[in-house]
């Protein structure tokens, strides 16, 4: 059996330890490189997701603009062409406030506590109990409400569903309905005068019509019967 020289053994140990250190160093470098690459990959994926989100079209909130002077409401949803409908705002003494409002709450089946549980379907409240809501009453196109903005029930339902789907942007109310209210008041007064004048006109036309012969004979006979006889 060959005897190993102690000097050669020491040299072999030194070479082995050097190789082991190199292997340890290589493993550490590989682990650090893997961690760095994973971090870079995460940052790249985050950046890519942000770019994809910014490139995708965002759903715009529903824009609501009310023109009291024209008695019209303009709806813009999801960047589509504007939709214009007739409204009825507050009449004199109950004027609808102007300004920029934020939607406060929604109620599809609201009943008014102030006005004898009057129905206010598809109500979108914007200020102090005032709302944009549907109505079955006439008068759209002129001031007639107690301050709310009235729409037809079908239009109010559409607006309510759009706000539920896209959310509501600021509600802008501008203009002045005073002149329209004055015109509406004058028209209402003229209509009342016409209604009052109709019975008198009917009486005049009735008196001017020639009476039938039989009716005249009966009337003359009645007068003759009522006349006192000469003594």
C-alpha atoms as one frame of an Amber mdcrd trajectory, in Angstrom:
protein
   0.000   0.000   0.000   1.347   3.342  -1.104   1.992   5.792   1.644   0.620
   9.302   1.083   3.006  12.091   1.540   1.697  14.580   4.179   2.679  17.528
   1.998   0.712  16.175  -0.963  -2.287  15.626   1.343  -2.219  19.235   2.429
  -2.053  20.365  -1.175  -5.078  18.186  -2.066  -7.074  19.619   0.845  -6.298
  23.169  -0.194  -7.368  22.463  -3.790 -10.616  20.803  -2.620 -11.488  23.641
  -0.246 -10.861  26.180  -3.000 -13.190  24.341  -5.345 -15.881  24.096  -2.644
 -15.666  27.837  -1.985 -16.028  28.536  -5.681 -19.074  26.303  -5.828 -20.590
  28.074  -2.823 -19.889  31.434  -4.422 -21.507  30.299  -7.669 -24.651  29.156
  -5.837 -24.935  32.452  -4.003 -24.498  34.404  -7.227 -27.119  32.298  -8.974
 -29.607  32.855  -6.138 -28.999  36.630  -6.178 -29.334  36.717  -9.959 -32.610
  34.779  -9.809 -34.009  37.169  -7.186 -33.010  40.205  -9.242 -34.566  38.759
 -12.363 -37.815  37.957 -10.535 -37.988  41.533  -9.259 -37.417  42.934 -12.730
 -40.053  40.592 -14.126 -42.572  41.689 -11.472 -41.942  45.346 -12.288 -42.356
  44.637 -15.986 -45.655  42.819 -15.431 -46.969  45.651 -13.251 -46.022  48.213
 -15.879 -47.635  46.115 -18.595 -50.878  45.818 -16.599 -50.934  49.585 -16.015
 -50.484  50.239 -19.707 -53.265  47.799 -20.539 -55.630  49.489 -18.075 -54.840
  52.940 -19.422 -55.366  51.760 -22.985 -58.771  50.197 -22.195 -61.705  52.618
 -22.547 -62.997  53.694 -19.145 -66.755  53.853 -18.552 -67.599  57.510 -18.073
 -70.158  58.531 -15.499 -73.544  59.856 -16.565 -73.469  63.621 -17.110 -76.708
  65.446 -16.240 -77.358  69.058 -17.286 -80.682  70.813 -16.635 -81.603  74.016
 -18.491 -84.450  75.724 -16.647 -84.868  78.384 -19.314 -85.516  75.779 -22.015
 -87.124  73.238 -19.662 -84.846  70.552 -21.031 -82.481  67.983 -19.525 -79.406
  66.746 -21.389 -78.004  63.308 -20.598 -74.524  62.149 -21.681 -73.671  58.532
 -20.857 -70.495  56.602 -21.641 -69.266  59.329 -24.036 -72.208  58.730 -26.376
 -74.167  61.478 -28.211 -76.276  63.662 -25.871 -79.914  62.788 -25.186 -82.369
  65.678 -24.622 -85.760  65.350 -22.911 -88.505  67.696 -21.738 -88.752  68.416
 -18.026 -90.938  70.321 -15.614 -89.114  72.330 -12.938 -90.375  74.313  -9.950
 -93.175  76.798 -10.452 -93.125  80.334  -8.924 -92.632  80.113  -5.178 -91.036
  76.671  -5.524 -88.173  77.470  -7.908 -85.659  74.743  -8.601 -82.220  75.840
  -7.286 -79.371  76.350  -9.712 -75.766  75.258  -9.274 -73.602  72.164  -9.347
 -74.843  69.257  -7.251 -73.719  65.744  -6.349 -76.151  62.837  -6.273 -77.090
  62.056  -2.673 -79.184  58.916  -2.944 -81.543  56.968  -5.200 -84.986  55.469
  -4.584 -86.939  53.692  -7.313 -90.233  53.680  -5.367 -90.118  56.874  -3.331
 -93.273  58.406  -1.838 -93.231  62.056  -0.799 -93.643  62.674   2.934 -94.270
  66.387   2.320 -97.036  66.056  -0.269 -99.423  63.334   0.912 -97.345  60.336
  -0.183 -97.298  61.516  -3.789 -95.369  58.997  -5.922 -91.886  60.006  -7.102
 -90.762  56.987  -9.153 -87.077  56.515 -10.008 -85.998  59.444  -7.830 -82.388
  60.676  -7.932 -81.967  63.105  -5.023 -79.552  66.006  -5.360 -80.472  68.721
  -2.797 -82.638  69.091   0.327 -85.240  66.530  -0.609 -85.334  67.644  -4.239
 -84.940  64.984  -6.898 -85.061  64.192 -10.563 -87.967  61.762 -10.843 -90.735
  60.470 -13.060 -94.292  61.771 -13.193 -97.561  60.782 -14.775 -98.880  64.338
 -14.579 -98.873  66.639 -17.569 -97.086  69.925 -17.889 -93.721  68.780 -19.193
 -92.023  71.679 -20.931 -93.107  74.315 -18.398 -92.564  74.954 -14.650 -95.167
  73.072 -12.638 -93.502  71.195  -9.747 -92.680  71.978  -6.118 -88.974  72.287
  -6.934 -88.156  68.827  -8.270 -87.206  68.112 -11.854 -89.928  65.982 -13.393
 -89.505  63.606 -16.321 -91.803  61.152 -17.994 -91.749  57.826 -16.180 -90.064
  56.047 -19.103 -87.274  58.618 -19.302 -86.824  58.612 -15.519 -86.490  54.815
 -15.589 -83.829  54.970 -18.304 -81.845  57.617 -16.417 -82.095  55.647 -13.169
 -80.754  52.475 -14.810 -77.894  54.355 -16.489 -76.841  55.935 -13.198 -76.930
  52.496 -11.557 -74.730  51.102 -14.324 -72.221  53.919 -14.885 -72.555  56.126
 -11.806 -73.608  59.770 -11.694 -71.346  62.686 -12.441 -72.075  66.236 -11.250
 -75.647  67.447 -11.793 -75.549  70.944 -13.330 -78.677  73.114 -13.173 -78.602
  76.457 -14.983 -80.954  79.033 -16.448 -84.041  80.878 -15.244 -87.595  79.626
 -15.586 -89.222  82.905 -14.462 -90.234  84.023 -17.940 -91.630  80.597 -18.756
 -93.528  80.565 -15.486 -95.005  83.982 -16.261 -96.047  82.821 -19.708 -97.545
  79.668 -18.236 -99.374  81.747 -15.621-100.848  84.040 -18.251-101.938  81.058
 -20.304-103.548  79.459 -17.267-105.399  82.693 -16.428-106.611  83.028 -20.008
-107.795  79.414 -19.976-109.680  80.033 -16.728-111.351  83.100 -18.228-112.372
  81.077 -21.255-113.847  78.383 -19.034-115.819  81.001 -17.104-117.066  82.643
 -20.289-118.275  79.400 -21.835-121.557  79.079 -19.831-122.561  82.669 -20.657
-121.744  82.131 -24.309-123.757  78.935 -24.312-126.722  80.760 -22.780-126.505
  83.515 -25.372-126.336  81.017 -28.202-129.217  79.053 -26.729-131.387  82.161
 -26.378-130.540  83.253 -29.907-131.641  79.954 -31.435-135.242  79.898 -32.754
-137.499  77.793 -30.569-139.419  74.933 -32.115-143.121  75.596 -32.887-144.438
  73.129 -30.317-142.243  74.637 -27.593-143.450  78.139 -28.529-147.091  77.048
 -28.393-146.588  75.436 -24.975-144.841  78.562 -23.706-147.603  80.821 -25.029
-150.263  78.559 -23.491-148.486  78.640 -20.144-148.344  82.408 -20.198-152.042
  82.578 -21.157-153.009  80.329 -18.266-151.025  82.419 -15.817-152.626  85.711
 -17.021-155.478  87.007 -14.726-158.949  86.962 -16.233-160.812  90.246 -16.666
-163.624  90.735 -14.171
